[in-house]
Amino acid sequence: LNFVESLYEAKIQPLTESERQKADRIIARGLKRAMEAPPRPASEIWREFEAVRARIAAKWGNFS
């Protein structure tokens, strides 16, 4: 199974209101950090993204 299919098959329960609020706070913090960060070349951002994707794939299986 690929990663997305495994999420659908997990039959994840809907978020509770407190979980949704926590997620909103985490996203808001990340957005604030991103907006305040100095500009970076797209190639650097993609390189970091691919490194994170590779770490996740190594831990949870290849889902590309």
C-alpha positions as CSV (number, residue, x, y, z in Angstrom):
1,L,0.0,0.0,0.0
2,N,1.1,3.5,-0.5
3,F,1.1,6.0,2.3
4,V,-2.2,7.7,1.4
5,E,-4.0,4.4,0.9
6,S,-2.8,3.3,4.3
7,L,-4.2,6.5,5.9
8,Y,-7.6,5.8,4.3
9,E,-7.6,2.2,5.4
10,A,-6.7,3.1,9.0
11,K,-10.3,4.3,9.5
12,I,-9.0,7.3,11.5
13,Q,-11.6,8.8,13.8
14,P,-12.6,12.5,13.2
15,L,-10.7,15.0,15.2
16,T,-12.0,16.2,18.5
17,E,-12.4,20.0,19.0
18,S,-9.3,20.1,21.2
19,E,-7.3,18.2,18.6
20,R,-8.4,20.6,15.9
21,Q,-7.5,23.6,18.1
22,K,-4.1,22.1,18.8
23,A,-3.5,21.5,15.1
24,D,-4.6,25.1,14.3
25,R,-2.0,26.4,16.9
26,I,0.8,24.2,15.5
27,I,0.0,25.4,11.9
28,A,-0.2,29.0,13.0
29,R,3.2,28.8,14.7
30,G,4.7,27.2,11.6
31,L,3.2,29.8,9.3
32,K,4.5,32.6,11.5
33,R,8.0,31.2,11.5
34,A,7.9,30.8,7.7
35,M,6.6,34.3,7.2
36,E,9.3,35.8,9.5
37,A,12.2,33.7,8.0
38,P,14.5,35.3,5.5
39,P,14.0,34.3,1.8
40,R,15.8,31.1,0.7
41,P,16.4,29.6,-2.7
42,A,13.8,27.1,-3.9
43,S,16.5,24.5,-4.4
44,E,17.5,24.7,-0.8
45,I,13.9,24.3,0.4
46,W,13.3,21.3,-1.9
47,R,16.5,19.7,-0.8
48,E,15.3,19.9,2.8
49,F,11.9,18.6,1.9
50,E,13.4,15.6,0.1
51,A,15.5,14.8,3.1
52,V,12.5,14.8,5.4
53,R,10.5,12.7,2.9
54,A,13.4,10.2,2.8
55,R,13.5,10.0,6.6
56,I,9.8,9.4,6.7
57,A,10.0,6.7,4.0
58,A,12.8,5.0,5.8
59,K,10.8,4.8,9.0
60,W,7.3,4.1,7.6
61,G,8.0,2.5,4.2
62,N,8.4,4.0,0.8
63,F,5.2,5.9,-0.3
64,S,6.4,7.8,-3.3
